[in-house]
Structure formats: structure tokens, C-alpha cells
Amino acid sequence: MSDTTLIILLSTITTGLMLGLIFSLVAVGVTIIYGSIWMPNAANGQFFLLAALFAWSTSVSWGLQPALAALLVIGSSVPLSYALEILLVRRFYDVPNRNISYFVLTLGITQILSGIFSITYGVWSDQFQLPPLVPGVTMLGPFPIANNRLAAMLIAAVLLAILFALLRFHRYGRALRAVFQNRDAAALRGVNVRGIYRMSFVLGNAVIFAGGVLFACAYSFDLTIAWTMAITAFAIMIIGGPGSVLGALVIGIVFGLTQAVASIFASPTIAAFAYLGAMLIILLFRPSGLFAR
Amino acid sequence: MQKGYKILATGCALALALSTTALAHEPVKVGFVTELTGPWSFFGTSCIAGLKLAERHLNPAGERKIEFEVVDDQTKSDHALAAARNLDVQSKVIALSGPTSSDTALAINGYAEQNRVPFIVPVAAFPQLTKPGTHYTFRIEPDAAGWGYAIAQFVAKRKPSAKIALVYSDFALMRAIAAGLKYSAPKVGLKIEPEIVFPQGTSDATVQAAQVRAAHPDYVVVIGAGGFDNTLTNELLDIGIKPDQIIHPYGITTQVLNWGQRSVGSYYGTFFDANLDKLTAEGKQFVDQFRTQNGRPPSYIENYCYTTAYIIREAIDKNPSAADDREKFRDAISALKTKEPTSGIPIVFDKNGARKEYMYFMQIKDVQKTDYKSKQVFYIDWNPEAIPVYDLVK
């Protein structure tokens, strides 16, 4: 295999994995919240952007080390989520058909955050870039990959593995999955359903924040990224099966790889629509998603 | 009876004189519809920063005062249109100006042409704004297809028969630049290969950067939008494209600062830059004042909005009756033969309101956190119809 072919092959694989892992993180965050409290979080893209912008402020404006800034931002999602849960989210727990109420609520949050970003960050710059998490380039054979991107990819993979282990083996994870499957039965078995709701909202948002921070470490971004990510996360959740963490994880990576492969054999434009086309076809045969129980 | 007529005539004359005097003391109002919020807010607020600097010196004592009524269009065409209508009907402005986005400018352009309101576009490069038959719209920024023409001339001068890789985002502005380059390149012996278009919302270009490298181009013309512009540039550099192979059709301050030190050696096109060889004394003052106020040097966006204010001042000074009559104001702008106060570049509009076009190419020499150094390496000016811009971009 020639160097040129190898470079294109390796760039396709790394791009697919990089995008796929970020997509998975955000989709897992969205699906944890949806599976638990039936909230289709339309504001996930704005939360993702909020994390990226916070990371930019803390590392560029405050001058913090990017790794420290990343930890601070992900940590800040916890009190923010708690505050939102107390002020808004918990008021709808007993509302019938609350998913519609939540959708409208999160659309409102989206509009508010979008407006705030446009009169603050939007005025400061038209593009944002974090200092590198790890400077330099690593050679994978003939293919040079930025260490920064490699680090973001590894961290995303480790976070997803921890998350998966937490949900599968930890007591909280088992309780969460019980609530996903049947909240009344879970309550009868002594699970604190409201407590699980609260924890799910906090955990889901922390995962979305992690996705935003890692994306900002790997790529330059602007305010439009929120919409792209919101649509992609929903598409992944729907194909994977709403409430299925495994579905979000697998389909996220498949999406990333599909985009990378389609962009080289067809064009980047076709790649951008390929996954939406795939979503429609899959939904024709499996309306409840590939991994739905 | 005759005495009565005399009194009436005197009264009328007095009333006319008084109203004329009152009018002469009333400020001339210009509607400035721009993007203060929404996706284009950075450009709108940068434009206003340039305009505010001009306003400091715009109204010397004894001259008719010019006032700008600034309205936010939220980067939405329907809002821009509503604002234009309101400024026309309610505020009765003498002219409209302000947009920094081609989409909002096109919305106002339709209204201005239909309702005969002079419209001076500071920063919008879509060619159709001054399509043949345009009468009331005047565009200060050269049209985007022309930028492609300028890039072809620049590359041909540096390396005849060069091979260019063209990578761009799928936005109207970028398509127009690409159309101009694709039309002009073969005429000066350049080859374009590969050509890669990225849809809106793309965030990664590693695979395409590898494809570009595999094609072994002499130059890569990079036309990304927003944050993706910087990602694309970084990924090309990561994969081994040299900085001096990269040409950006345009570079505003935030872009150059984000491209950073690793882009030293790259080229970018511009219409005004703090590092131009020949800035006027006023241009140097403009740069210094802007830097002091905003913590960064200005780019062509701020300069064009600064210049817009001076064009309006000069048109009214040369033809005072234009201050109260839109047709006369339009004629005064159309007949204007002046220079940019900051760089001395001529401003002359053709019959469609397009300006005689020009472009500088700069090479980045050093980039710091809030400032950069670049060197002017090429200058070109041309007639707007040197290429069939209105056929290339519909």
C-alpha cells in the first residue's frame, strides 16, 4: 500500500473515530435524560456550545491550562444542572405527556442561550480556538495526527467506557436502567425514582458538557455548531432507540465513520446528508430504533 | 386689495424662508441597518465600531449635521426589510446603509430599488447587489467573484502554470469566490485540482486535507466559514501542507489571530489592513484609535463602515441640496470621485453602483495574542466587468 493510500485510509479512520466518539458522548447524554425523565432535550446543542465557550473563556481569557479549564467546565455543569432541575425541570415530573412540555421548555432555553451567546461571544469573535491540550504531532506511519486531537479522542473513549461500566455494573446504573424500563416497578422495588431523575439530568448534562469541551479541544468552532450538534444527537438517539445508551454509543460511532467514509467516496456534501438518509431508511423498518427494547 | 396680496406674498416668502432655514438646521438622517445580534453579530458590531470612530470627526461646526439611526436586523432578511421600511416611512431617512451580510443587503436592495431610496452597502460582496439595471444601490466592497479573479492573477504572477487545490465551504459568498477563480484560472494558465466543497455545518476536514496533499498542489486556496475556516487551515498544516502554500481569499483580524504563529508565511487577500505599505495619516490615526479602543487592529470591515460615513459627508458637502432630496443624493453619490480617507484608494462607482475593484495580498510575518504583522506582497485593481460576474453568480 502506498503512503498516499495509507494516509487517506488512516485519516478516514481517525476522523470517523474522532467525530463518532464526540457524537456518542452527546447522544448518550441526551438519551440518559430522555430515557429517565422523558425529556427530549432540545437545548443539548446549546449546552454543548456553552461548555465549549466556557472552556474558551477559562483557557484563553483567564489563562488557565486547557486540561484544568476542561475539568472546571465539566465540573461547573453539576451545580448548573442542579439549579435548573430545582427551578424548572422537577415541576413537570408529574405532568401527563410531560415530554411535550419538556420539549417546549428546552426550546425556550435554546432561544434564551442562543440570544445570550449572540450578544456576548458573538460580538467578541466569529471563531473560537482553544490552546492545544497537548501540543505537537504524532506520526502514525506516514500519517501525521495532531496530539491535541489524539488526546481528545482517547479521553472521549475513556469517558464512554467509564460511563458504560457505571451504567452496567454500579448500583446507581442498575437503578437508572430499572427506571428506564419501568419506573413504577422500580419504585415498588425501593428505587428513589425522583432521585434517579435528578441524578440522570445532572449526569446527562455533564456528559454533554464533556462532549462540548472535547470538541473545542479538537476543533475550532463558532456559534453555529449548536444547531448541527442538536440535530445529530437527536438523529443518533432516534436510530439507536430512545433511552438506549448502547444504541447511542454504537450509532454515534457508526455515524462518525459513515461521514468520514462517505466524504471520501462521494463528497463531504453527500456525507453530511448520508446519515439522515440512513436514519429514514432504518426508521422505515425499525420505527422504535435499532437498540430499542 | 393689492395691499392684502402684498401682505400674503410677504407672509408666504417669510414662511418659506423660515422652513428652509429650519430644514437646513435639521440633521441629515441616514438609516443604518446592521447585524448587532444573530450569527453575523461580530461583523455588525465591528462595523459599528468603525462608524463610531468616523462620527467623531464627521460633523465639524457650521456644517449640516449627519446622524446615523442604527437598527439591529438580527441577521435576518425579514427584519432587515422591516427596518428599512420603517426607516424610510417613519424616520424619513435620506439613505439606507449598514448591512455586513449579503443576505440582509439583498433584502434591503430590493426595497431600495423599488422605493427609490439610495442604499450604500458597506460590507457585502454578493455580485447581484449591483446587477445591471441597479440604480439606487452602491456597493463599497469589491464583489466576491472578483476576489477569485484577483487570486488567479496573484498566483499566476508568483508561479505561472501553478496547480491550485480549491477547498471551500458551501455558502453563497464562498461559491462566488470559487466561481471567479474557476473562470479566471485557466485564462492565465493555472490548473485547479482538486476542488472540494464542504457543506454548511462541517467540522472536520482531515480526510480532505489528505486528499489535497495527495494531489501535490503548488497552492491551496482555503475558503472556510467561521470556526471551520480555522479547523481546515490547521488540518492542512497538520498533514504537511506548508504555510506559504496556503492562500486565504480574505483575512479579518480575528481570523489572522486564530490562524496563529503556525500560519506565518501564509497569504491572505484584503481591502484594508493595518500593515498596508501606504496608509494615509488619517488611516494611521484610525488604526491607532481603533487599536486603543478595541484591543486589536481593524480590518476592512471596520474601514468600510468608517469610509461609508465619509462618502456620505463628501456627497452632501459637494452638493448641499442632496441632503434633502433622495434623487439628488443618489446623483451625488453616483458622481462622486473620491478616495478612501484611510488608504487613498480611489472610490468611483460604475453605472450599476459597483465600485472600481481592487485587492491587496498580504503575507503573514508574525502573530501575537492581540496583534499581528504582515507584509503587502501584491496589489491589483480592475474594472468590475473584467470578468462576467453577473453571469458567473446568479
Interface residues (C-beta under 8 A of the other chain):
Chain A: T4 I7 I8 S11 T12 T14 T15 M18 L19 G115 S118 I119 G122 V123 W124 S125 D126 Q127 F128 Q129 V137 F143 P144 I145 A146 F215 Y219 S220 F221 D222 L223 T224 I225 W227 T228 A260 S263 I264 S267 P268 T269 A272 F273
Chain B: L36 T37 G38 P39 S41 F42 F43 T45 D170 I196 V197 F198 P199 Q200 G201 T202 S203 D204 A205 T206 V207 Q208 A209 A210 Q211 R213 A214 G226 G227 F228 D229 N230 T231 N234 D238 I239 G240 I252 T254 Q255 N258 G260
